[in-house]
């Protein structure tokens, strides 16, 4: 089970999750890959044709579209599309929970692999006793920095923006 959000071309211009699914299938052809998706309100619709093409060419990969969940505020009231993305992921945890339970009732869910933006879904995986893993597509240096943030937070009382 893979989980990502359609944001700013994530699925279409940089199809990392789909390529990860193909790589998993190359090494484990007996598996089926399900990609949970949320469509953001600013989605251009280009993802629909891409998803159809992937579904037709790789039958072992299917897409499970989570129900549309309304934002608590008008989209124009958010500071950025990234803020909307993070809000959507958080408020969709009940939908992710329901989808994982439904899918696991008919199939074995071996793991949940999430992109960095889908961190709130870790709590859902834990509730359902499903191992969860990050698929981190940035460089090793970026990953090391993210691992270092908790140490900075623990050892400093000032905001990062106030540090030299």
N, C-alpha and C positions, 0 to 999 in steps of 0.2 A: 504494500500500500504506500503510495507516494502522495504527498500533499503540498500543493503550492497555490498561489493566487495569480490570476491574470493581472499583472500590473506592468504598465509601461512596456509592453512587448515581451515580458518574461517568457511566455510560452512560444510566441511566434518568432521573434527575432533571435532569441537565444534559448533554444529548446532543450535546456539542460536536463530537466526532469524526464522528458521523453527519451533523450539519449541515455540517461541513467537506466531507465526501464529497458531499453534495447540491450544495454550492456549486461544487465542482470539476466535477461533472457538468453543471451549468448552463452552464458556460463551455466544457466539453470533453465533449459528449454521447457521443462515440465511445469514451470510456474506460470501464473497469470498475474499481470500487473494491473492494478487499478489506481488511477490518478484522481484524487479528490480535488475538485476545483471550486473556486469562488469567483464569480464574475463581478468585478468592481463596477461602480456606476459610471466610471469614465472609460470603460472598455469600448474600443472602436468597433468591435464585432469581427475583426480580422481573425480572431482566435477560432471562430466557429468553423471556417473552411479548413484551417490547419488541423483542428481536432478531427474533423471528418476524414481528411487525408491520412492521418496517422491511424485512425481506427480501421480504415480500409486496407492499408498496407501492412499493418502489424496487428493481426487479429488477437494476439495475446495481450495487447494493451487496450484497456478500455477506460473511459472517463466517467466518473460519477460526479455529476454537477449537484452541488449542495443547493438546497432551496434558497431563494433570494431572501435575504434578511434586511429589512429596512434599517437605515442608519438612524440613531436617536436624534440627530440634528440634520438640518438641511445641508447637502454636500457643499454648498457655497460658503457655509460658516466655518469650514475647516481651513487650517492654515495651508495645507498642501495635500496633494494626492497621496503622499506617503502616510500622512496622518489618517486619512480615510482608510488606506490599506490596513494599517495596524488596528484601527477600530473594527473593521470588517472581520479580521481574523479573530479578534477577541470575542466579538458577539456571535461568531459562528461556532464556537466550541460546542454548544448543545447539538448543532447539526452534525458536526464531526463525530460526536459521541454516538448519536443515533445511527449514522451511516456505518461506523465501525461495528456497532452491535448487530445491525441488520446483515452486513456482509459476512461477519464472523459466524452468523447462525447457519450459513450455507457453505462457507468456504473457510479454510484455515488462514487466518491473518498472521503471517510470520513476523512481520515488523511494520512499523510506520516510519517512513523516511520523510523528513520535512526539510523545507528550505529555511533559511535563517529567519525569514519574516514570520514563519508559522510557529514560533516558540510557544505561544499559549497552548498549542495542542499537546505539548508534553504532559500537561496535567490530565488530559483525556486519556492518553496512552497509559499513564500510570494507573488511573482508575480502572481501566480494562485489562491491566496486566499484559499489555502489548509492548514489547521492546521498541524503543524509539531511537532514531539516529538522525543526526544532522547531515544534510548534503550541502557542504560549504564550497561554493564555486569560486571564491576569491583566492588570493595567493596565501601561501604559508605565513607570510609576514602579517597579513590581516588577521589570520586565525590566531597567531601568537598575541597580537594586540588585544583581541577580544578575550582571550584567556587571562590577560593581564589586568583587564578592567576591574574585576573583583578585588584584586590586591590593591589597586589604587584606591578603590572605594573604601576598603577596610582601613587603610593607612593614612587617609587624608580626610579632613573635615571640610576643606574648601571644594568648591565646584571646579570641574575640569577647565571650564572657560577662564577661571581666575588663576590657573597655574601657568607658569612660564614654560 
